Amino acid sequence: MWDFVVRRAFRSANRAVVRQDLIDAFLLHPNIASAVLTQAVDAYPAWLQRVGYRVRPIVAAPPPPIADEADLADALRCSDLRFERTGLRADELPVNQIRWASVLPTGPGALMCITSALVSRKAVDICYVSMREGDHGQWRRIVPLSIDDVNGQCRVYAHDLTKAERGDECRSFVLSRVIDARVCTDPLPKGFVRGSAKDSPLALKIALNDRLTAEQRIVLMNELSASGRGGLVGLEIDSRTEHDFRFRYSEPKVAPDVIWPPVVSIEKP
């Protein structure tokens, strides 16, 4: 709650926090809210001061790390826009989360079935349709390791027991392309070793387009958290997103039997 007080003090339009803010954010009793305000000032004396019934930031003091722009960017990145997290109400910080693609599997109940297997660390059978030419859907036995949100597209990262006898191969399955899912009661293959849910970093060296202006290079490198000067630029991405990175920033490489792009015409009515 002290963090909330600091964030509210530095981010609100009037740069002040009152006990009603704490009551609204955490449903506190008024007396407890008043006590939290006092405790926050005592905990952050270099940043906060009590002015009557309000808590305000120290004049000219920069915000501490828990309330700086990197912290706000992290909240935006995680879509955690709750008042108690950002210190700003929804009408103060209007953020539109735009998702025009569904993340739900096509088959009802499939997501719960996959989630149950993930939680119980068991296998699950899914009927999955890829974008390969002529694919009508195939049943695959997978062992889910994580749910990955990649630029708004949700995927289940899993061992593919169908592809390899012991399930050593892992791949991502787009959730919206799962037609159906069913519980699997069979034991896991002998010698099966469960992989990590965490992704591994992948270092890349990229060359930026010569047509970019100096300012365009600066903002692009900031966008990519890249480093370096001159020819090659270094950056680090999650290894599972290499395909998506190439699609977004470079020439997409698609297998000849993959139907891409799936949309061939776009018109406005």
Secondary structure, DSSP 8 states (H G I E B T S, - for coil): -HHHHHHHHHHSTT--B-HHHHHHHH---HHHHHHHHHHHHHH-TTTEEEETTEEEE-TT----GGGSHHHHHHHHHTT---HHHHSS-TTTS-------S--S-SSTTHHHHHHHHHHHT--EEEEE--SBTT---EEEEEEEEEEEEETTEEEEEEEETTTSTT---EEEEEGGGEEEEEE--S---TT-----SS--EEEEEEE--TTS-HHHHHHHHHHHT-B--SSEEEEEEEGGGHHHHHHHHS-----TTB--SS-------
